[in-house]
Amino acid sequence: MSGTWTTEKTMGAEPGVSADWNAYVRDNGNYLKTHIDLEAAVAITIAAGIVTLGNSSNNKVAGEGAADDDLDTIAGGAEGMVVFLWADGNNITLKHGTGNLDLGQDILLLDGDVIALMSDGTSFKPIDGGRLKKQASGAETGTGSEQTIAHGLPFTPTAAQISLTSGSATANPYHSTPPDATNIYVTAITGQAWYWATAGI
């Protein structure tokens, strides 16, 4: 990327000259085509599940009472608006379908994570990428005791959303502890292959 942004000029009653049009319209327009230069993030705080956007599309979100929190609704959006939300100091769970977030599923933002959302005028939808993956799978070998396996999903799945299948007739894998935000917990027969995969998401 190249080019330089020319500081804005307030035009008076005098007619514009070509140098002004070139610098403030043509050159700045070309700059915007090749740069996304967000201002410093604005700190906003969840209140009763709602955040209100300020004058910036770049927002650091803290939980109410400086604690982990759920975000249901973003107030202040308009059609076509893109907002970036950073979890700032807390883990923030974006709740699908509770307010005006249309996400496909709840999305967990760990402290420091960021997500981009776009408004259609009614709800905010994710611009998919990064931590928004909904599918994961793996191949394992049983140990006869509980295995802790990182699932890599951006939300906490239920046991029903993690399908377990045997690689042999005797593997018999089962969820010995409910999944959490980071891992699934499965027990299977020692030395027997088994597989796991997201299902119904």
N, C-alpha and C positions, 0 to 999 in steps of 0.2 A: 504494500500500500504506500501511496505517496501523496504529496500535496500538503497544504497548510491551510488551516481555518483562519479566515480574516475576521477579526472582531467586528461585531455588528455596528452599523452606523445608523443613526436616526436621521432620516432625510427631512430637510426643511422644504420651504416653498420653491427653492431654486430647482430648475430642471436637472434631471439626472444626466450625468455624462457617461460616455462609454466605459471609462476606467472604473467608475463605480459599479455599473452593471456587470462588468466582467469580474470584478473582485467579489462583490456581495451576492451576486445571483449565480453567474456561471461557475466560478471557481468554488464557491461554497457548496453549490449543488453537486458538483463533481466530488467534492470531499465527502459529502454525506453518502454518496453512492458506495464509497469504499471503506467507510469507517462507521463503526458503532461505538460512540464514545459517551458512556453513561456518566452522569454526575455521581458524586459520592453518595453512598446509600443513606437513606433517611431512616431513622429508628422509629418503628411503630410497635405498639403493644396490643395484644389481643385483649378484648374486653367482652366477656360473655359470648365468646366464640366468634367475635367479629373484629376485623381490622378495617380501618378507614385509611385509604390511600391519601398521601399528601400531594405535593407538587412534583414528585419524582416517580419514575417507573422502576427505580432501584431501591428496594426496601429491605431493611433488616428487621426481622420479626422476633419479638420476645414474648414469652408466655405471660399470662396474667399472674401477677405476684412473683415474677421472676422464676416461674416453675414450668416444667413440661406441660404442654397444653394442646388442646384441639382447636383447629381453625375451621369454622363452618362457612363463613361468609366474608367476601371482600366487598366493602362498600366503596363507591366512588368510581366504578368502572364505566366504560363506554365501548360501543362496538369497535373492534379493531385494535383496542388497547392491548399492549403487551406489557406485562409486569414481571419483574424478577423478585422472588422472595427468598431471603436468606434466613435460615434458622440461627438466631443470634443468642447464644448463651444457654439455650434450652433445646430439647427435642420437641418438634412441632408435628403433630399429625393432621394432615389435610383430610377433612372428612367428606367423602363422596356422597352427594345427594341430600345432605342434611340442610345445607343452605343453598348458595349459588355456585358451588364447586361441582363440576361435571367431570370426574376424573377416571371413571371406570372402576375404581376401587379406592379405599383409603390409601394415602401415601404418607409414609413416615419420612420426615426430614430430620436427620440427626444434626446436632449442633455443628454449624458450619456448612451444611448442605445448601444447595440453591436449586430452585426450580423456575422455569419460565412458563407463564400462563398467558393465554389470549382470551379476551372477552368477545362473545358473539352478540353482546348487547343485553343478554339475559343471564348467562352463566360464564364462568371461566373454565377453560379447558387446557390440559397440559400440551405443551409443544414437546412431543415425545423424544426421549433420548436419555442417555446416561443411566441414572438409577431407576428409570421408569420401566424397566423390563418386567414383564409379567410371566415369563416362562423360564424355568430352570429344571435341570435334571442331573442325574449322576449314577454311576455304577459303583457298588461297594461290595465288600466281602464281610460276612458276619463274624463277630468275635465271641458270641455267646453272652456278651454283656452290652449295656447301653452304649451306643455310638453317638457322638456329637458331631454333626455335619453342618457346616455353614451353607445356607441356601442362597445367599446373595440377593434376596428379593428386597424391594424398597418398602415392604409392609410386612405385618405379622400374619402369616397364613394360618388357617385352621388345619387340623389334621385331615379334614375332608378334602382340602385343596392340595394335599401332597399324597399322590398315589404311590403305593408300595407294591412291587411285584417281585416274585421269586425268580431267580435265575436257575433254580433247581427245584425239584419237588419237595425238598425238605428245608429250604431256607427259612420260611415262615417269618418274614419281617413284620414288625408291628410297632406302632407308636407307643413307646413305653413312658414318654413324658410329652405333653403338648408342645408344639412348636412355639418359639418365641421370635422376637424381631431379628435374631441373628441365625439361629440354628434349628434344625430338626433333631429329634432324639429317637433313635430306632434301635431295637434289639432284634437280632437274627441269629440263627444257628451258626456255630463256629465253622469257618472255612467254606461257607456256602455263599454263592453270589446272589445279590439282590439289587434291585434298581428302584430309584425314586424319580418322580417327575411331578410338576405342577399339573393340576387337572381342574377343569371347570372354571378357569379364570379368564 
